[in-house]
Amino acid sequence: MISKIKANVRELGWINAFLYGLDRGFRRFAPALSVYRYYFVAQPVPEAALLPPGRGATIMVRQLAEDDPALRFLPVEERIVAARFRHDAVCFGAFRGETVIGCLWLCFDRYIEDEVASIFRPWPGDRACWDFDLYIDPKYRVGFAFARLWDTAYAYLRDRGYRWTVSRISAFNAVSLNSHAKLGAVRVGSLLVLRAGGVQVSLSSLRPFVNVGMRKRTMPEYRIVVPGETPRPEHAVLTNTR
């Protein structure tokens, strides 16, 4: 136990290790309580591909339509998939032969978070999109699937004039944070969420800095501004009512 705590501190830092331990304890002994901490990161869309020509050729990536049967083999509930397509999300699937082995989602307007009652909107909207739910089957995480997914997504974004992709990453997930950092991602904000039953308390480095509400009735909306841009006064977003 002590060695595991020390490893978490080395990997996450004292604050995040404490919050992670608190959340694990809540989920075990008080399931109505939970803690989430996210970092918002902005990742530049590169001009060149990650992989040289010919590398990763055995991995095929294509855009998936809402009725694509491959979606059934990804670890996402059908109701969540349907909700994402209702909000015009785009999904890319990675295939090895006929088997889908991964996916990456993009959203070009506001993104309604699956885990906590929050709305995230990248800004400026004509140059920044939201990426989420990058998944690679564990058997293929050592290989080219990750880079092939990103190369396809980057090409799609470049063709449409997008220069940044923004996402939220759990502060408890050091592997994902490091992976994004290798792609040039920089932190542009943070969010801490405490949930107690139907009540949610949100503390953020972005406006609204503090929000308390009922999860089923209200959601704070955060606009995540990419580097080099200045938010306008109207970007002080208040609580959004569903």
CYANA upper distance limits for C-alpha pairs under 8 A (distance plus 0.5 A):
  1 MET  CA      5 ILE  CA      6.81
  2 ILE  CA      6 LYS  CA      6.73
  3 SER  CA      7 ALA  CA      6.65
  4 LYS  CA      8 ASN  CA      6.73
  5 ILE  CA      9 VAL  CA      6.76
  5 ILE  CA     17 ALA  CA      8.11
  6 LYS  CA     10 ARG  CA      6.74
  7 ALA  CA     11 GLU  CA      6.62
  8 ASN  CA     12 LEU  CA      6.15
  8 ASN  CA     13 GLY  CA      7.79
  8 ASN  CA     17 ALA  CA      6.04
  9 VAL  CA     13 GLY  CA      5.17
  9 VAL  CA     14 TRP  CA      5.74
  9 VAL  CA     16 ASN  CA      8.28
  9 VAL  CA     17 ALA  CA      5.79
 10 ARG  CA     14 TRP  CA      8.49
 11 GLU  CA    174 ALA  CA      7.06
 12 LEU  CA     16 ASN  CA      6.05
 12 LEU  CA     17 ALA  CA      6.08
 12 LEU  CA    171 ALA  CA      7.89
 12 LEU  CA    172 PHE  CA      7.00
 12 LEU  CA    174 ALA  CA      7.07
 13 GLY  CA     17 ALA  CA      6.38
 14 TRP  CA     18 PHE  CA      6.56
 15 ILE  CA     19 LEU  CA      6.76
 16 ASN  CA     20 TYR  CA      6.42
 16 ASN  CA     37 ARG  CA      8.40
 16 ASN  CA    171 ALA  CA      7.09
 16 ASN  CA    172 PHE  CA      6.98
 17 ALA  CA     21 GLY  CA      6.63
 17 ALA  CA    172 PHE  CA      7.96
 18 PHE  CA     22 LEU  CA      6.60
 19 LEU  CA     23 ASP  CA      6.63
 19 LEU  CA     35 VAL  CA      7.45
 19 LEU  CA     37 ARG  CA      8.47
 20 TYR  CA     24 ARG  CA      6.70
 20 TYR  CA     35 VAL  CA      8.09
 20 TYR  CA    172 PHE  CA      6.90
 21 GLY  CA     25 GLY  CA      6.63
 22 LEU  CA     26 PHE  CA      6.68
 22 LEU  CA     35 VAL  CA      7.83
 23 ASP  CA     27 ARG  CA      6.65
 23 ASP  CA     33 LEU  CA      8.29
 23 ASP  CA     34 SER  CA      5.82
 23 ASP  CA     35 VAL  CA      5.53
 23 ASP  CA     36 TYR  CA      8.13
 24 ARG  CA     28 ARG  CA      6.80
 25 GLY  CA     29 PHE  CA      6.50
 25 GLY  CA     30 ALA  CA      7.95
 26 PHE  CA     30 ALA  CA      5.10
 26 PHE  CA     31 PRO  CA      6.25
 26 PHE  CA     32 ALA  CA      8.14
 26 PHE  CA     33 LEU  CA      6.07
 26 PHE  CA     34 SER  CA      6.43
 27 ARG  CA     31 PRO  CA      4.98
 27 ARG  CA     32 ALA  CA      8.09
 27 ARG  CA     33 LEU  CA      7.35
 27 ARG  CA     34 SER  CA      6.99
 32 ALA  CA    195 ARG  CA      8.03
 32 ALA  CA    196 ALA  CA      6.04
 32 ALA  CA    197 GLY  CA      5.43
 33 LEU  CA    194 LEU  CA      7.96
 33 LEU  CA    195 ARG  CA      5.96
 33 LEU  CA    196 ALA  CA      5.10
 33 LEU  CA    197 GLY  CA      7.01
 34 SER  CA    194 LEU  CA      6.49
 34 SER  CA    195 ARG  CA      5.75
 34 SER  CA    196 ALA  CA      7.36
 35 VAL  CA    192 LEU  CA      7.98
 35 VAL  CA    193 VAL  CA      6.31
 35 VAL  CA    194 LEU  CA      5.33
 35 VAL  CA    195 ARG  CA      6.97
 36 TYR  CA    170 SER  CA      7.90
 36 TYR  CA    192 LEU  CA      6.27
 36 TYR  CA    193 VAL  CA      5.52
 36 TYR  CA    194 LEU  CA      7.09
 37 ARG  CA    170 SER  CA      6.37
 37 ARG  CA    171 ALA  CA      6.02
 37 ARG  CA    172 PHE  CA      7.90
 37 ARG  CA    190 SER  CA      7.89
 37 ARG  CA    191 LEU  CA      6.15
 37 ARG  CA    192 LEU  CA      4.89
 37 ARG  CA    193 VAL  CA      6.75
 38 TYR  CA    168 ARG  CA      6.39
 38 TYR  CA    169 ILE  CA      5.83
 38 TYR  CA    170 SER  CA      4.96
 38 TYR  CA    171 ALA  CA      5.63
 38 TYR  CA    190 SER  CA      6.06
 38 TYR  CA    191 LEU  CA      5.62
 38 TYR  CA    192 LEU  CA      6.96
 39 TYR  CA    168 ARG  CA      6.00
 39 TYR  CA    169 ILE  CA      5.84
 39 TYR  CA    170 SER  CA      6.88
 39 TYR  CA    171 ALA  CA      6.51
 39 TYR  CA    187 ARG  CA      7.04
 39 TYR  CA    188 VAL  CA      8.12
 39 TYR  CA    189 GLY  CA      6.41
 39 TYR  CA    190 SER  CA      4.87
 39 TYR  CA    191 LEU  CA      6.98
 40 PHE  CA    166 VAL  CA      7.59
 40 PHE  CA    167 SER  CA      6.23
 40 PHE  CA    168 ARG  CA      4.95
 40 PHE  CA    169 ILE  CA      7.00
 40 PHE  CA    187 ARG  CA      6.24
 40 PHE  CA    188 VAL  CA      6.06
 40 PHE  CA    189 GLY  CA      5.45
 40 PHE  CA    190 SER  CA      6.11
 40 PHE  CA    191 LEU  CA      8.35
 40 PHE  CA    224 ILE  CA      7.93
 41 VAL  CA    166 VAL  CA      6.19
 41 VAL  CA    167 SER  CA      6.07
 41 VAL  CA    168 ARG  CA      6.73
 41 VAL  CA    169 ILE  CA      7.98
 41 VAL  CA    185 ALA  CA      6.33
 41 VAL  CA    186 VAL  CA      5.73
 41 VAL  CA    187 ARG  CA      4.81
 41 VAL  CA    188 VAL  CA      6.00
 41 VAL  CA    189 GLY  CA      7.69
 42 ALA  CA    164 TRP  CA      6.92
 42 ALA  CA    165 THR  CA      6.32
 42 ALA  CA    166 VAL  CA      4.93
 42 ALA  CA    167 SER  CA      7.20
 42 ALA  CA    185 ALA  CA      5.75
 42 ALA  CA    186 VAL  CA      5.94
 42 ALA  CA    187 ARG  CA      6.97
 42 ALA  CA    188 VAL  CA      7.14
 42 ALA  CA    226 VAL  CA      6.44
 42 ALA  CA    227 PRO  CA      8.02
 43 GLN  CA    164 TRP  CA      6.05
 43 GLN  CA    165 THR  CA      5.72
 43 GLN  CA    166 VAL  CA      6.61
 43 GLN  CA    180 HIS  CA      7.98
 43 GLN  CA    183 LEU  CA      7.41
 43 GLN  CA    184 GLY  CA      6.32
 43 GLN  CA    185 ALA  CA      4.56
 43 GLN  CA    186 VAL  CA      7.05
 44 PRO  CA    163 ARG  CA      6.46
 44 PRO  CA    164 TRP  CA      5.04
 44 PRO  CA    165 THR  CA      6.94
 44 PRO  CA    183 LEU  CA      8.41
 44 PRO  CA    184 GLY  CA      7.05
 44 PRO  CA    185 ALA  CA      7.31
 45 VAL  CA    154 TYR  CA      6.45
 45 VAL  CA    157 LEU  CA      8.01
 45 VAL  CA    158 ARG  CA      7.73
 45 VAL  CA    162 TYR  CA      7.83
 45 VAL  CA    163 ARG  CA      5.54
 45 VAL  CA    164 TRP  CA      5.81
 45 VAL  CA    165 THR  CA      7.41
 46 PRO  CA    154 TYR  CA      7.67
 46 PRO  CA    163 ARG  CA      8.38
 47 GLU  CA    158 ARG  CA      8.23
 49 ALA  CA    151 ASP  CA      6.18
 49 ALA  CA    154 TYR  CA      8.43
 50 LEU  CA    147 ALA  CA      6.83
 50 LEU  CA    150 TRP  CA      8.40
 50 LEU  CA    151 ASP  CA      6.67
 51 LEU  CA     55 ARG  CA      6.56
 51 LEU  CA     56 GLY  CA      8.09
 51 LEU  CA    147 ALA  CA      7.29
 51 LEU  CA    148 ARG  CA      7.93
 51 LEU  CA    151 ASP  CA      8.00
 55 ARG  CA    144 PHE  CA      8.22
 56 GLY  CA    143 GLY  CA      8.38
 56 GLY  CA    144 PHE  CA      5.67
 56 GLY  CA    145 ALA  CA      7.85
 56 GLY  CA    148 ARG  CA      7.31
 58 THR  CA     96 ARG  CA      6.93
 58 THR  CA     97 GLY  CA      8.12
 59 ILE  CA     94 ALA  CA      6.99
 59 ILE  CA     95 PHE  CA      6.13
 59 ILE  CA     96 ARG  CA      5.70
 59 ILE  CA     97 GLY  CA      8.12
 59 ILE  CA    144 PHE  CA      7.66
 59 ILE  CA    145 ALA  CA      6.79
 59 ILE  CA    148 ARG  CA      7.60
 60 MET  CA     94 ALA  CA      6.20
 60 MET  CA     95 PHE  CA      5.60
 60 MET  CA     96 ARG  CA      7.05
 60 MET  CA     97 GLY  CA      8.26
 60 MET  CA    148 ARG  CA      8.32
 61 VAL  CA     92 PHE  CA      7.07
 61 VAL  CA     93 GLY  CA      6.02
 61 VAL  CA     94 ALA  CA      4.88
 61 VAL  CA     95 PHE  CA      6.64
 61 VAL  CA    148 ARG  CA      7.45
 61 VAL  CA    149 LEU  CA      6.89
 61 VAL  CA    152 THR  CA      7.42
 62 ARG  CA     92 PHE  CA      6.01
 62 ARG  CA     93 GLY  CA      6.06
 62 ARG  CA     94 ALA  CA      7.25
 62 ARG  CA    152 THR  CA      8.47
 63 GLN  CA     90 VAL  CA      7.80
 63 GLN  CA     91 CYS  CA      6.25
 63 GLN  CA     92 PHE  CA      4.82
 63 GLN  CA     93 GLY  CA      6.64
 64 LEU  CA     68 ASP  CA      6.42
 64 LEU  CA     70 ALA  CA      8.35
 64 LEU  CA     71 LEU  CA      8.19
 64 LEU  CA     90 VAL  CA      8.10
 64 LEU  CA     91 CYS  CA      6.04
 64 LEU  CA     92 PHE  CA      6.24
 64 LEU  CA     93 GLY  CA      6.77
 65 ALA  CA     91 CYS  CA      8.12
 66 GLU  CA     71 LEU  CA      8.43
 66 GLU  CA     81 VAL  CA      8.36
 66 GLU  CA     82 ALA  CA      7.88
 66 GLU  CA     85 PHE  CA      7.09
 67 ASP  CA     71 LEU  CA      8.40
 69 PRO  CA     73 PHE  CA      8.28
 70 ALA  CA     74 LEU  CA      7.69
 70 ALA  CA     93 GLY  CA      8.50
 70 ALA  CA    100 VAL  CA      6.79
 71 LEU  CA     76 VAL  CA      8.48
 72 ARG  CA     76 VAL  CA      8.44
 72 ARG  CA     78 GLU  CA      8.06
 73 PHE  CA    100 VAL  CA      7.63
 74 LEU  CA    100 VAL  CA      8.19
 74 LEU  CA    102 GLY  CA      7.87
 74 LEU  CA    103 CYS  CA      8.30
 76 VAL  CA     80 ILE  CA      7.22
 76 VAL  CA     81 VAL  CA      7.12
 77 GLU  CA     81 VAL  CA      6.84
 78 GLU  CA     82 ALA  CA      6.64
 79 ARG  CA     83 ALA  CA      6.69
 80 ILE  CA     84 ARG  CA      6.68
 80 ILE  CA    114 ASP  CA      8.35
 81 VAL  CA     85 PHE  CA      6.92
 82 ALA  CA     86 ARG  CA      6.73
 83 ALA  CA     87 HIS  CA      7.04
 84 ARG  CA     88 ASP  CA      7.08
 84 ARG  CA     89 ALA  CA      5.89
 85 PHE  CA     89 ALA  CA      5.61
 85 PHE  CA     90 VAL  CA      7.80
 87 HIS  CA    107 CYS  CA      8.32
 87 HIS  CA    109 ASP  CA      8.48
 87 HIS  CA    111 TYR  CA      8.49
 88 ASP  CA    107 CYS  CA      7.37
 88 ASP  CA    108 PHE  CA      8.08
 89 ALA  CA    105 TRP  CA      7.28
 89 ALA  CA    106 LEU  CA      6.15
 89 ALA  CA    107 CYS  CA      5.08
 89 ALA  CA    108 PHE  CA      7.53
 90 VAL  CA    105 TRP  CA      6.10
 90 VAL  CA    106 LEU  CA      5.59
 90 VAL  CA    107 CYS  CA      6.86
 91 CYS  CA    103 CYS  CA      7.28
 91 CYS  CA    104 LEU  CA      6.28
 91 CYS  CA    105 TRP  CA      4.95
 91 CYS  CA    106 LEU  CA      6.93
 92 PHE  CA    103 CYS  CA      5.90
 92 PHE  CA    104 LEU  CA      5.76
 92 PHE  CA    105 TRP  CA      6.86
 92 PHE  CA    149 LEU  CA      7.58
 92 PHE  CA    152 THR  CA      8.50
 92 PHE  CA    153 ALA  CA      7.93
 93 GLY  CA    100 VAL  CA      7.04
 93 GLY  CA    101 ILE  CA      8.04
 93 GLY  CA    102 GLY  CA      6.26
 93 GLY  CA    103 CYS  CA      4.88
 93 GLY  CA    104 LEU  CA      7.23
 93 GLY  CA    149 LEU  CA      8.03
 94 ALA  CA    100 VAL  CA      6.21
 94 ALA  CA    101 ILE  CA      6.13
 94 ALA  CA    102 GLY  CA      5.47
 94 ALA  CA    103 CYS  CA      6.36
 94 ALA  CA    145 ALA  CA      7.09
 94 ALA  CA    148 ARG  CA      8.20
 94 ALA  CA    149 LEU  CA      6.95
 95 PHE  CA     99 THR  CA      5.85
 95 PHE  CA    100 VAL  CA      4.82
 95 PHE  CA    101 ILE  CA      5.97
 95 PHE  CA    102 GLY  CA      7.66
 96 ARG  CA    100 VAL  CA      6.96
 96 ARG  CA    101 ILE  CA      7.15
101 ILE  CA    136 ILE  CA      6.43
101 ILE  CA    137 ASP  CA      5.69
101 ILE  CA    140 TYR  CA      7.66
101 ILE  CA    145 ALA  CA      8.38
102 GLY  CA    134 LEU  CA      7.97
102 GLY  CA    135 TYR  CA      5.58
102 GLY  CA    136 ILE  CA      4.70
102 GLY  CA    137 ASP  CA      6.37
102 GLY  CA    145 ALA  CA      7.77
103 CYS  CA    133 ASP  CA      8.03
103 CYS  CA    134 LEU  CA      6.22
103 CYS  CA    135 TYR  CA      5.79
103 CYS  CA    136 ILE  CA      7.23
103 CYS  CA    149 LEU  CA      7.70
104 LEU  CA    131 ASP  CA      7.85
104 LEU  CA    132 PHE  CA      7.13
104 LEU  CA    133 ASP  CA      6.49
104 LEU  CA    134 LEU  CA      4.94
104 LEU  CA    135 TYR  CA      7.06
104 LEU  CA    149 LEU  CA      7.25
104 LEU  CA    150 TRP  CA      8.47
104 LEU  CA    153 ALA  CA      8.48
105 TRP  CA    131 ASP  CA      6.15
105 TRP  CA    132 PHE  CA      5.79
105 TRP  CA    133 ASP  CA      6.55
105 TRP  CA    134 LEU  CA      7.23
106 LEU  CA    129 CYS  CA      7.37
106 LEU  CA    130 TRP  CA      6.05
106 LEU  CA    131 ASP  CA      4.96
106 LEU  CA    132 PHE  CA      6.86
107 CYS  CA    111 TYR  CA      6.97
107 CYS  CA    129 CYS  CA      6.49
107 CYS  CA    130 TRP  CA      5.48
107 CYS  CA    131 ASP  CA      6.83
108 PHE  CA    125 GLY  CA      7.74
108 PHE  CA    128 ALA  CA      8.29
108 PHE  CA    129 CYS  CA      5.46
108 PHE  CA    130 TRP  CA      6.80
109 ASP  CA    121 ARG  CA      6.88
109 ASP  CA    122 PRO  CA      8.08
109 ASP  CA    125 GLY  CA      7.48
109 ASP  CA    129 CYS  CA      7.73
109 ASP  CA    130 TRP  CA      8.29
110 ARG  CA    119 ILE  CA      6.99
110 ARG  CA    120 PHE  CA      6.14
110 ARG  CA    121 ARG  CA      4.95
110 ARG  CA    122 PRO  CA      7.85
111 TYR  CA    119 ILE  CA      6.10
111 TYR  CA    120 PHE  CA      5.60
111 TYR  CA    121 ARG  CA      6.69
111 TYR  CA    130 TRP  CA      7.66
112 ILE  CA    117 ALA  CA      8.22
112 ILE  CA    118 SER  CA      6.74
112 ILE  CA    119 ILE  CA      5.13
112 ILE  CA    120 PHE  CA      7.02
113 GLU  CA    117 ALA  CA      6.92
113 GLU  CA    118 SER  CA      6.08
113 GLU  CA    119 ILE  CA      6.43
113 GLU  CA    120 PHE  CA      7.74
116 VAL  CA    193 VAL  CA      8.15
116 VAL  CA    215 ARG  CA      8.49
117 ALA  CA    200 GLN  CA      8.26
117 ALA  CA    215 ARG  CA      6.11
117 ALA  CA    216 LYS  CA      8.27
117 ALA  CA    218 THR  CA      8.05
117 ALA  CA    219 MET  CA      5.78
117 ALA  CA    220 PRO  CA      7.94
118 SER  CA    219 MET  CA      5.43
118 SER  CA    220 PRO  CA      5.77
118 SER  CA    221 GLU  CA      6.45
118 SER  CA    222 TYR  CA      8.21
119 ILE  CA    219 MET  CA      7.12
119 ILE  CA    220 PRO  CA      6.75
119 ILE  CA    221 GLU  CA      4.97
119 ILE  CA    222 TYR  CA      6.67
120 PHE  CA    221 GLU  CA      6.34
120 PHE  CA    222 TYR  CA      5.51
120 PHE  CA    223 ARG  CA      6.50
120 PHE  CA    224 ILE  CA      7.63
121 ARG  CA    125 GLY  CA      8.37
121 ARG  CA    130 TRP  CA      7.98
121 ARG  CA    221 GLU  CA      7.89
121 ARG  CA    222 TYR  CA      6.64
121 ARG  CA    223 ARG  CA      5.18
121 ARG  CA    224 ILE  CA      6.60
122 PRO  CA    128 ALA  CA      6.25
122 PRO  CA    129 CYS  CA      6.42
122 PRO  CA    130 TRP  CA      6.83
122 PRO  CA    166 VAL  CA      6.89
122 PRO  CA    223 ARG  CA      6.11
122 PRO  CA    224 ILE  CA      5.29
122 PRO  CA    225 VAL  CA      6.65
122 PRO  CA    226 VAL  CA      7.95
123 TRP  CA    127 ARG  CA      7.95
123 TRP  CA    128 ALA  CA      6.45
123 TRP  CA    129 CYS  CA      8.49
123 TRP  CA    223 ARG  CA      6.77
123 TRP  CA    224 ILE  CA      6.28
123 TRP  CA    225 VAL  CA      5.29
123 TRP  CA    226 VAL  CA      6.93
123 TRP  CA    231 PRO  CA      8.47
124 PRO  CA    128 ALA  CA      6.33
124 PRO  CA    225 VAL  CA      7.32
124 PRO  CA    226 VAL  CA      7.99
124 PRO  CA    229 GLU  CA      8.22
125 GLY  CA    129 CYS  CA      7.20
126 ASP  CA    161 GLY  CA      8.00
126 ASP  CA    162 TYR  CA      7.13
127 ARG  CA    161 GLY  CA      6.88
127 ARG  CA    162 TYR  CA      4.71
127 ARG  CA    163 ARG  CA      5.78
127 ARG  CA    164 TRP  CA      6.76
128 ALA  CA    162 TYR  CA      6.17
128 ALA  CA    163 ARG  CA      6.63
128 ALA  CA    164 TRP  CA      5.11
128 ALA  CA    165 THR  CA      5.85
128 ALA  CA    166 VAL  CA      7.33
128 ALA  CA    226 VAL  CA      7.88
129 CYS  CA    162 TYR  CA      7.69
129 CYS  CA    164 TRP  CA      7.06
129 CYS  CA    165 THR  CA      5.37
129 CYS  CA    166 VAL  CA      6.58
130 TRP  CA    165 THR  CA      5.98
130 TRP  CA    166 VAL  CA      5.29
130 TRP  CA    167 SER  CA      6.16
131 ASP  CA    165 THR  CA      6.62
131 ASP  CA    166 VAL  CA      6.49
131 ASP  CA    167 SER  CA      5.89
132 PHE  CA    167 SER  CA      6.68
132 PHE  CA    168 ARG  CA      8.16
136 ILE  CA    140 TYR  CA      7.03
136 ILE  CA    141 ARG  CA      6.43
136 ILE  CA    145 ALA  CA      7.64
136 ILE  CA    146 PHE  CA      7.52
137 ASP  CA    141 ARG  CA      6.95
140 TYR  CA    145 ALA  CA      7.40
141 ARG  CA    145 ALA  CA      7.61
141 ARG  CA    146 PHE  CA      7.75
144 PHE  CA    148 ARG  CA      6.48
145 ALA  CA    149 LEU  CA      6.59
146 PHE  CA    150 TRP  CA      6.94
147 ALA  CA    151 ASP  CA      6.48
148 ARG  CA    152 THR  CA      6.70
149 LEU  CA    153 ALA  CA      6.72
150 TRP  CA    154 TYR  CA      6.34
151 ASP  CA    155 ALA  CA      6.65
152 THR  CA    156 TYR  CA      6.78
153 ALA  CA    157 LEU  CA      6.73
154 TYR  CA    158 ARG  CA      6.54
155 ALA  CA    159 ASP  CA      6.72
156 TYR  CA    160 ARG  CA      7.21
157 LEU  CA    161 GLY  CA      6.80
157 LEU  CA    162 TYR  CA      5.58
157 LEU  CA    163 ARG  CA      7.87
158 ARG  CA    162 TYR  CA      6.09
158 ARG  CA    163 ARG  CA      7.47
164 TRP  CA    226 VAL  CA      7.69
166 VAL  CA    224 ILE  CA      8.16
166 VAL  CA    226 VAL  CA      8.20
169 ILE  CA    173 ASN  CA      7.72
169 ILE  CA    176 SER  CA      7.58
169 ILE  CA    177 LEU  CA      7.23
171 ALA  CA    177 LEU  CA      8.20
173 ASN  CA    177 LEU  CA      6.92
174 ALA  CA    178 ASN  CA      6.59
175 VAL  CA    179 SER  CA      6.69
176 SER  CA    180 HIS  CA      6.72
177 LEU  CA    181 ALA  CA      6.65
178 ASN  CA    182 LYS  CA      6.81
179 SER  CA    183 LEU  CA      7.30
180 HIS  CA    184 GLY  CA      7.13
180 HIS  CA    185 ALA  CA      5.88
181 ALA  CA    185 ALA  CA      5.27
181 ALA  CA    186 VAL  CA      7.31
188 VAL  CA    224 ILE  CA      7.71
188 VAL  CA    225 VAL  CA      7.80
188 VAL  CA    226 VAL  CA      7.59
188 VAL  CA    227 PRO  CA      8.08
189 GLY  CA    204 SER  CA      8.07
189 GLY  CA    205 SER  CA      6.15
189 GLY  CA    206 LEU  CA      6.91
189 GLY  CA    224 ILE  CA      7.95
190 SER  CA    204 SER  CA      6.19
190 SER  CA    205 SER  CA      6.03
190 SER  CA    206 LEU  CA      7.84
191 LEU  CA    202 SER  CA      7.48
191 LEU  CA    203 LEU  CA      6.34
191 LEU  CA    204 SER  CA      4.84
191 LEU  CA    205 SER  CA      7.16
191 LEU  CA    206 LEU  CA      8.45
192 LEU  CA    202 SER  CA      6.27
192 LEU  CA    203 LEU  CA      5.61
192 LEU  CA    204 SER  CA      6.66
193 VAL  CA    200 GLN  CA      7.33
193 VAL  CA    201 VAL  CA      6.20
193 VAL  CA    202 SER  CA      5.05
193 VAL  CA    203 LEU  CA      6.92
194 LEU  CA    200 GLN  CA      6.30
194 LEU  CA    201 VAL  CA      5.63
194 LEU  CA    202 SER  CA      6.99
195 ARG  CA    199 VAL  CA      6.32
195 ARG  CA    200 GLN  CA      5.02
195 ARG  CA    201 VAL  CA      6.86
196 ALA  CA    200 GLN  CA      6.93
198 GLY  CA    214 MET  CA      6.13
198 GLY  CA    215 ARG  CA      6.05
198 GLY  CA    216 LYS  CA      7.74
199 VAL  CA    212 VAL  CA      7.83
199 VAL  CA    213 GLY  CA      6.33
199 VAL  CA    214 MET  CA      5.21
199 VAL  CA    215 ARG  CA      6.42
200 GLN  CA    212 VAL  CA      6.33
200 GLN  CA    213 GLY  CA      6.11
200 GLN  CA    214 MET  CA      6.67
200 GLN  CA    215 ARG  CA      6.52
201 VAL  CA    210 VAL  CA      7.97
201 VAL  CA    211 ASN  CA      6.33
201 VAL  CA    212 VAL  CA      5.09
201 VAL  CA    213 GLY  CA      7.28
202 SER  CA    209 PHE  CA      8.19
202 SER  CA    210 VAL  CA      6.15
202 SER  CA    211 ASN  CA      5.56
202 SER  CA    212 VAL  CA      6.90
203 LEU  CA    209 PHE  CA      6.08
203 LEU  CA    210 VAL  CA      5.28
203 LEU  CA    211 ASN  CA      7.23
204 SER  CA    208 PRO  CA      7.53
204 SER  CA    209 PHE  CA      5.21
204 SER  CA    210 VAL  CA      6.98
205 SER  CA    209 PHE  CA      6.43
206 LEU  CA    222 TYR  CA      7.17
206 LEU  CA    223 ARG  CA      8.15
206 LEU  CA    224 ILE  CA      8.23
207 ARG  CA    222 TYR  CA      6.83
207 ARG  CA    223 ARG  CA      8.27
207 ARG  CA    236 ALA  CA      6.14
207 ARG  CA    237 VAL  CA      6.68
207 ARG  CA    238 LEU  CA      8.07
208 PRO  CA    220 PRO  CA      7.55
208 PRO  CA    221 GLU  CA      8.10
208 PRO  CA    222 TYR  CA      7.55
208 PRO  CA    236 ALA  CA      7.36
208 PRO  CA    237 VAL  CA      6.71
208 PRO  CA    238 LEU  CA      6.48
208 PRO  CA    239 THR  CA      8.22
211 ASN  CA    220 PRO  CA      7.26
211 ASN  CA    239 THR  CA      8.11
213 GLY  CA    217 ARG  CA      8.02
213 GLY  CA    218 THR  CA      6.61
213 GLY  CA    219 MET  CA      8.00
214 MET  CA    218 THR  CA      6.53
215 ARG  CA    219 MET  CA      7.32
216 LYS  CA    242 ARG  CA      8.40
217 ARG  CA    241 THR  CA      6.67
217 ARG  CA    242 ARG  CA      6.41
218 THR  CA    239 THR  CA      7.02
218 THR  CA    240 ASN  CA      6.28
218 THR  CA    241 THR  CA      5.02
218 THR  CA    242 ARG  CA      6.42
219 MET  CA    239 THR  CA      6.21
219 MET  CA    240 ASN  CA      5.64
219 MET  CA    241 THR  CA      6.71
219 MET  CA    242 ARG  CA      7.77
220 PRO  CA    237 VAL  CA      8.25
220 PRO  CA    238 LEU  CA      6.84
220 PRO  CA    239 THR  CA      4.79
220 PRO  CA    240 ASN  CA      6.09
221 GLU  CA    237 VAL  CA      6.59
221 GLU  CA    238 LEU  CA      7.14
221 GLU  CA    239 THR  CA      6.69
221 GLU  CA    240 ASN  CA      6.77
222 TYR  CA    237 VAL  CA      7.04
223 ARG  CA    235 HIS  CA      7.32
223 ARG  CA    237 VAL  CA      7.91
225 VAL  CA    229 GLU  CA      6.98
225 VAL  CA    230 THR  CA      7.79
225 VAL  CA    231 PRO  CA      7.08
231 PRO  CA    235 HIS  CA      6.68
